[in-house]
Amino acid sequence: MGLTAIIVDDEKHSREALTKLIEEFCQETTVLTTANSVIEAVDKIKNYNPDVVFLDIELQSGIGFDILTQIDTINFEVIFTTAYEQYAIQAIKFSSLDYLLKPLGIEELKNAIEKAKKKKDQEVYKKQLETLIDNLQQQPKFNKICLSTADSVEFINIKDIIYCKANGAYTSFILKNNTSLLVSKHLKEYENLLIEQQFMRTHNSFLINLKEVKKFVKSDGGYIMMNNNDIINISKNKKEKFLIAMSHLL
């Protein structure tokens, strides 16, 4: 099944390069038109009704996300593109959405288009985009994270996470409401996301929310008690860093 697409990018050579890649390597996808600004993109998306929009994160006329806030019904897939690893990339990851780094690779482009072809739950997808926009408006701190479990997609308030625990190739999220979620990603991936949100890796198996620490017990080699009274191990080489982090907690 073919797709129709619109490319939104403020650099002419980027629009032309992506159009050429799609025409040459993704022949079932048709580029309907391109846009170089927020206003032009909103107008063309409404008029052409594409299946997918390749959306550059940074535009001279604003950011690509501004386009999403100006469209009442988002009934198309979004493939974000950017030349930079930056704050916006973190926001996209928190929403469990995909992005492509420039210069775009052929295989990565093909994979992104294949994903766009798959029918998504529109309510879940809409919530992911809403989470993305909300987090961007709350910078530098994020409000929510999207977690995919075996049978659902959960949108969790970051402040409700007490700690995360490594479980082989999975990660368990222990939450304030006495529930937990098992997600099929390594703890390291969430460490990279949550480290700027006042979380800390205290042990190979634990990533904790510093705001949920109840006390640090010095005896028995030292350990941490969380607000739910769970005991968390702390590695010897992490103790000093942990105590410094707690003293600077906002």
SULDAKA-V567248 format. One record per backbone hydrogen bond with DSSP energy under -0.5 kcal/mol. CO is the residue of the C=O (numbers start at 1). NH is the residue of the N-H. If there is no record, write none. Layout:
co=CO nh=NH
co=CO nh=NH
//
This chain:
co=3 nh=30
co=4 nh=51
co=4 nh=52
co=5 nh=32
co=5 nh=33
co=6 nh=8
co=6 nh=54
co=7 nh=9
co=7 nh=35
co=8 nh=56
co=10 nh=12
co=11 nh=15
co=12 nh=16
co=13 nh=17
co=14 nh=18
co=15 nh=19
co=16 nh=20
co=17 nh=21
co=18 nh=22
co=19 nh=23
co=20 nh=24
co=21 nh=25
co=22 nh=26
co=26 nh=29
co=28 nh=3
co=29 nh=31
co=30 nh=5
co=30 nh=32
co=33 nh=7
co=35 nh=9
co=37 nh=41
co=38 nh=42
co=39 nh=43
co=40 nh=44
co=41 nh=45
co=42 nh=46
co=43 nh=47
co=44 nh=48
co=45 nh=49
co=51 nh=77
co=52 nh=6
co=53 nh=55
co=53 nh=79
co=54 nh=8
co=54 nh=56
co=55 nh=81
co=57 nh=59
co=57 nh=64
co=59 nh=62
co=62 nh=59
co=63 nh=66
co=64 nh=67
co=64 nh=68
co=65 nh=69
co=66 nh=70
co=67 nh=70
co=68 nh=71
co=70 nh=72
co=72 nh=74
co=73 nh=75
co=77 nh=53
co=78 nh=80
co=79 nh=55
co=80 nh=100
co=81 nh=57
co=82 nh=102
co=84 nh=86
co=86 nh=89
co=86 nh=90
co=87 nh=91
co=88 nh=92
co=89 nh=93
co=90 nh=94
co=91 nh=95
co=92 nh=95
co=92 nh=97
co=93 nh=96
co=94 nh=146
co=98 nh=80
co=100 nh=82
co=105 nh=109
co=106 nh=110
co=107 nh=111
co=108 nh=112
co=109 nh=113
co=110 nh=114
co=111 nh=115
co=112 nh=116
co=113 nh=117
co=114 nh=118
co=115 nh=118
co=120 nh=122
co=121 nh=125
co=122 nh=126
co=123 nh=127
co=124 nh=128
co=125 nh=129
co=126 nh=130
co=127 nh=131
co=128 nh=132
co=129 nh=133
co=130 nh=134
co=131 nh=135
co=132 nh=136
co=133 nh=137
co=134 nh=138
co=135 nh=138
co=136 nh=139
co=138 nh=141
co=143 nh=158
co=145 nh=147
co=145 nh=156
co=147 nh=149
co=147 nh=154
co=148 nh=184
co=152 nh=149
co=152 nh=154
co=154 nh=147
co=154 nh=156
co=156 nh=145
co=157 nh=160
co=158 nh=161
co=160 nh=162
co=160 nh=176
co=162 nh=209
co=163 nh=174
co=164 nh=207
co=165 nh=172
co=167 nh=170
co=170 nh=167
co=171 nh=183
co=172 nh=165
co=172 nh=174
co=173 nh=175
co=173 nh=181
co=174 nh=162
co=174 nh=163
co=175 nh=178
co=179 nh=175
co=181 nh=173
co=181 nh=183
co=183 nh=171
co=183 nh=185
co=186 nh=189
co=186 nh=190
co=187 nh=191
co=188 nh=192
co=189 nh=193
co=190 nh=194
co=191 nh=195
co=194 nh=197
co=194 nh=199
co=195 nh=198
co=198 nh=210
co=200 nh=202
co=200 nh=208
co=202 nh=235
co=203 nh=206
co=205 nh=166
co=206 nh=202
co=206 nh=203
co=207 nh=164
co=208 nh=200
co=208 nh=210
co=209 nh=212
co=210 nh=213
co=212 nh=227
co=215 nh=217
co=215 nh=225
co=216 nh=218
co=217 nh=223
co=219 nh=222
co=222 nh=234
co=223 nh=217
co=224 nh=226
co=224 nh=232
co=225 nh=214
co=225 nh=215
co=226 nh=229
co=230 nh=226
co=232 nh=224
co=235 nh=238
co=235 nh=239
co=236 nh=239
co=238 nh=242
co=239 nh=243
co=240 nh=244
co=241 nh=245
co=242 nh=246
co=243 nh=247
co=244 nh=248
co=246 nh=249
//
